[in-house]
Amino acid sequence: MGEFVTVGPVDAVEDNGMVAFSLGPKRIGVARRGDTFYAFDDLCTHAACSLSDGELEGATVFCPCHMGQFDLATGEVLDGPPPKAIRVYPVTAVNGELQVQI
């Protein structure tokens, strides 16, 4: 497994919201549902749209371009045109900072 890296402050992600953080050339999306955080590759596997610009319902993200759906706990495609799953990452909040295992 990789190391945990700080991507940003916990309060940057509102409850029931999503934000994308840049880690070099990589964009990591982080979604928040209460005290639970999900970290994922931010680009849809169908048309490379930013998933963090989409809608969040429970642990499901809806791509804003063609409404593909992904399970943020597993990365699995739930519906729509995406041809493959997105990568998901372990994420934790430590001292007010979000840390993602890359």
Stockholm file with secondary structure:
# STOCKHOLM 1.0

chainA/1-102         MGEFVTVGPVDAVEDNGMVAFSLGPKRIGVARRGDTFYAFDDLCTHAACSLSDGELEGATVFCPCHMGQFDLATGEVLDGPPPKAIRVYPVTAVNGELQVQI
#=GR chainA/1-102 SS CCCEEEEEEGGGSCTTEEEEEEETTEEEEEEEETTEEEEEESBCTTTCCBGGGSEEETTEEECTTTCCEEETTTCCEEESSCCSCCCEECEEEETTEEEEEC
#=GC SS_cons         CCCEEEEEEGGGSCTTEEEEEEETTEEEEEEEETTEEEEEESBCTTTCCBGGGSEEETTEEECTTTCCEEETTTCCEEESSCCSCCCEECEEEETTEEEEEC
//
